[in-house]
Amino acid sequence: MFDRSIKIAPSILSADFANFGAECRAIEAQGADWVHVDVMDGHFVPNLTFGPATCAAIRPHIKGTMDVHLMIAPVDAYIEAYAKAGADVITAHLEAGPHIHRTMQAIRSYGKKSGLALNPGTGLEAVPYLLDMVDLICVMTVNPGFGGQKFIHSQLDKVRALRAMIGDRPIHIEIDGGVTPETAPLVAAAGADVLVAGSAVFKGGSVDNPAPYGNNIRSIRAAAQAANG
């Protein structure tokens, strides 16, 4: 059943890399809806993070949705590996290759939810031709590559236009970048329902002291829900 209620998806890019399994269990226990995995290749974006083996290793520690965001190019050759590693949602970038429709088809061919990501400088011109192929559209509200960046407010107009374009289709709008209790109401009011937050969730806490994770998740969720009345 499709659900447009607010979902908080902490990004493990901000977690303790030596403790990924425990971190995934901790954020879910503290109220996270999804676990967001930022895959970066040092080529499409200026950072290098996790391969399929990392995803496979943390999968047993995640009860809910593992949301894998592929910031890599080329992308098609790696979809099977991340599907087999246990991703529930696989998101690829519109900018990552010349055949994004084929990429979305490939993700669905493995029985996974397909996500389409758009960088801040990318418009919505191609989106109408992909609406029957996607389950999620991720609007980057920072330039991808690193956590802890400032929210780019110009993307709010993009989110509003996207929400109108989607209509009643069962497609999530995900926001990735700079999500805090201050920006969460803005993106929720514009039409987003999945909020990726890294440093804003993990700050102040640890595996040994996870209560701040829960406080941070609740404050982001409450701020977003207040925007929707």
C-alpha positions as CSV (number, residue, x, y, z in Angstrom):
1,M,0.0,0.0,0.0
2,F,1.5,3.3,-1.0
3,D,2.0,5.7,1.9
4,R,2.8,9.4,1.5
5,S,3.3,10.0,5.2
6,I,6.7,11.6,6.2
7,K,9.5,9.1,6.3
8,I,12.9,9.8,7.8
9,A,15.9,8.1,6.1
10,P,19.1,8.6,7.9
11,S,22.2,8.5,5.7
12,I,24.9,6.2,7.1
13,L,27.5,8.5,5.4
14,S,27.3,10.3,8.8
15,A,27.5,7.1,10.9
16,D,30.5,5.5,12.5
17,F,32.1,3.5,9.7
18,A,33.6,1.0,12.1
19,N,30.2,0.2,13.5
20,F,27.8,0.1,10.6
21,G,25.8,-2.9,11.7
22,A,25.2,-1.5,15.2
23,E,24.5,2.0,13.8
24,C,21.8,0.6,11.4
25,R,20.2,-1.2,14.3
26,A,20.4,1.8,16.5
27,I,18.8,4.3,14.1
28,E,15.9,1.9,13.3
29,A,15.4,1.3,17.0
30,Q,15.2,5.1,17.4
31,G,12.5,5.5,14.8
32,A,14.2,5.7,11.4
33,D,11.8,4.5,8.6
34,W,14.5,3.8,6.0
35,V,18.2,3.4,6.0
36,H,19.9,5.5,3.2
37,V,23.2,4.3,1.7
38,D,25.2,6.8,-0.3
39,V,27.3,5.1,-2.9
40,M,29.9,7.3,-4.5
41,D,32.6,6.4,-7.0
42,G,35.1,9.3,-6.9
43,H,34.3,10.0,-10.5
44,F,30.6,11.0,-10.8
45,V,31.0,12.8,-7.5
46,P,34.2,13.8,-5.7
47,N,34.1,11.2,-2.9
48,L,34.5,7.5,-2.6
49,T,32.3,5.4,-0.3
50,F,30.6,2.0,-0.3
51,G,30.6,-0.9,-2.7
52,P,28.1,-3.8,-2.9
53,A,30.0,-5.8,-0.3
54,T,29.2,-3.1,2.3
55,C,25.5,-3.2,1.4
56,A,25.5,-6.9,1.7
57,A,27.2,-6.8,5.1
58,I,24.7,-4.3,6.6
59,R,21.6,-5.8,5.0
60,P,21.1,-8.4,7.9
61,H,21.1,-5.5,10.4
62,I,18.3,-3.5,8.6
63,K,14.7,-4.7,9.2
64,G,13.1,-2.0,7.1
65,T,13.9,-0.4,3.7
66,M,17.4,-0.2,2.5
67,D,17.5,2.8,0.2
68,V,20.6,2.7,-2.0
69,H,21.6,5.9,-3.8
70,L,24.0,5.3,-6.6
71,M,26.1,8.4,-7.3
72,I,28.2,6.6,-9.9
73,A,28.8,6.6,-13.6
74,P,28.4,4.4,-15.5
75,V,25.7,2.9,-13.4
76,D,24.0,0.1,-15.4
77,A,26.8,-2.4,-15.0
78,Y,26.5,-2.2,-11.2
79,I,22.7,-2.5,-10.7
80,E,22.7,-6.3,-10.5
81,A,25.4,-6.2,-7.7
82,Y,23.4,-3.8,-5.6
83,A,20.2,-5.7,-6.2
84,K,21.8,-8.9,-5.0
85,A,23.3,-7.1,-2.0
86,G,19.8,-6.5,-0.8
87,A,18.8,-3.0,-1.8
88,D,15.0,-2.4,-1.7
89,V,15.2,0.9,-3.5
90,I,18.0,1.6,-6.1
91,T,18.3,5.2,-7.2
92,A,20.3,6.3,-10.2
93,H,21.1,9.8,-11.4
94,L,19.5,11.2,-14.6
95,E,23.0,12.7,-15.3
96,A,24.9,9.4,-14.9
97,G,24.3,8.1,-18.5
98,P,22.6,8.7,-21.8
99,H,19.9,6.0,-21.4
100,I,18.1,6.7,-18.1
101,H,15.0,4.9,-19.2
102,R,17.0,1.7,-19.7
103,T,18.5,2.2,-16.3
104,M,15.1,2.4,-14.7
105,Q,14.0,-0.7,-16.6
106,A,17.0,-2.5,-15.4
107,I,16.4,-1.7,-11.7
108,R,12.8,-2.9,-12.0
109,S,13.9,-6.1,-13.8
110,Y,15.5,-7.2,-10.5
111,G,12.3,-6.6,-8.6
112,K,13.5,-3.5,-6.9
113,K,11.9,-0.1,-6.5
114,S,13.4,2.4,-9.0
115,G,14.6,5.8,-8.0
116,L,15.5,8.7,-10.2
117,A,17.9,11.4,-8.8
118,L,18.3,15.0,-10.0
119,N,21.2,17.2,-9.2
120,P,20.5,20.8,-8.3
121,G,21.3,22.1,-11.8
122,T,19.1,19.6,-13.5
123,G,15.7,20.5,-14.7
124,L,12.5,18.4,-15.0
125,E,12.3,18.2,-18.8
126,A,12.9,14.4,-18.9
127,V,10.7,13.5,-16.0
128,P,7.3,13.2,-17.7
129,Y,8.8,10.5,-20.0
130,L,9.9,8.5,-17.0
131,L,6.9,8.7,-14.6
132,D,5.7,5.2,-15.5
133,M,9.2,3.8,-14.8
134,V,9.9,5.3,-11.3
135,D,8.8,4.7,-7.8
136,L,10.8,7.5,-6.2
137,I,12.3,10.8,-7.4
138,C,15.2,12.2,-5.4
139,V,15.8,15.9,-5.5
140,M,19.3,16.8,-4.5
141,T,19.2,19.8,-2.3
142,V,23.0,20.0,-2.1
143,N,25.6,19.1,-4.8
144,P,26.3,15.4,-4.2
145,G,29.6,14.2,-2.8
146,F,29.8,15.1,0.8
147,G,27.6,15.3,3.9
148,G,27.0,18.3,6.0
149,Q,26.4,20.8,3.2
150,K,24.0,23.8,3.2
151,F,20.5,23.4,1.8
152,I,20.0,24.9,-1.7
153,H,16.7,26.8,-1.4
154,S,16.2,27.1,-5.2
155,Q,15.2,23.4,-5.2
156,L,11.9,24.1,-3.4
157,D,10.4,25.3,-6.7
158,K,11.6,22.1,-8.4
159,V,9.9,20.0,-5.6
160,R,6.6,21.9,-6.0
161,A,6.7,21.5,-9.8
162,L,7.5,17.8,-9.4
163,R,4.7,17.3,-6.9
164,A,2.2,18.8,-9.4
165,M,3.6,16.6,-12.2
166,I,3.3,13.4,-10.2
167,G,-0.3,14.0,-9.3
168,D,-1.9,10.9,-7.7
169,R,0.8,8.5,-9.0
170,P,2.4,6.3,-6.3
171,I,5.8,8.0,-6.5
172,H,7.7,9.2,-3.5
173,I,9.5,12.5,-3.5
174,E,12.8,12.2,-1.6
175,I,15.0,15.1,-0.5
176,D,18.7,14.5,0.0
177,G,20.9,17.2,1.4
178,G,20.8,19.7,4.2
179,V,17.7,18.4,5.8
180,T,17.3,19.7,9.4
181,P,14.4,20.6,11.6
182,E,14.6,24.1,10.0
183,T,14.5,22.9,6.3
184,A,12.2,19.8,6.8
185,P,9.0,21.9,7.0
186,L,10.0,23.7,3.7
187,V,10.4,20.5,1.7
188,A,7.4,18.8,3.3
189,A,5.2,21.8,2.4
190,A,6.5,21.6,-1.1
191,G,5.4,18.0,-1.4
192,A,8.3,15.8,-0.3
193,D,7.6,12.7,1.9
194,V,11.0,10.9,2.2
195,L,13.7,13.0,4.0
196,V,17.3,11.9,4.0
197,A,19.3,13.3,6.9
198,G,22.8,12.6,7.8
199,S,24.6,14.8,10.3
200,A,21.2,16.2,11.5
201,V,20.3,12.6,12.7
202,F,23.7,11.4,14.0
203,K,24.9,14.5,15.7
204,G,25.3,14.2,19.5
205,G,24.8,10.4,19.6
206,S,26.6,7.1,19.2
207,V,26.0,3.4,19.3
208,D,26.6,3.5,23.0
209,N,24.4,6.6,23.4
210,P,21.7,6.3,20.7
211,A,19.0,8.4,22.5
212,P,20.1,11.6,20.6
213,Y,19.4,9.8,17.3
214,G,15.8,9.3,18.4
215,N,15.5,12.9,19.6
216,N,16.9,14.2,16.3
217,I,14.6,11.9,14.2
218,R,11.6,13.0,16.1
219,S,12.4,16.7,15.8
220,I,12.8,16.4,12.0
221,R,9.6,14.4,11.7
222,A,7.6,16.7,13.9
223,A,8.8,19.8,12.0
224,A,7.9,18.2,8.6
225,Q,4.5,17.0,9.8
226,A,3.6,20.5,11.2
227,A,4.1,21.9,7.7
228,N,1.4,19.5,6.5
229,G,-1.0,20.5,9.2
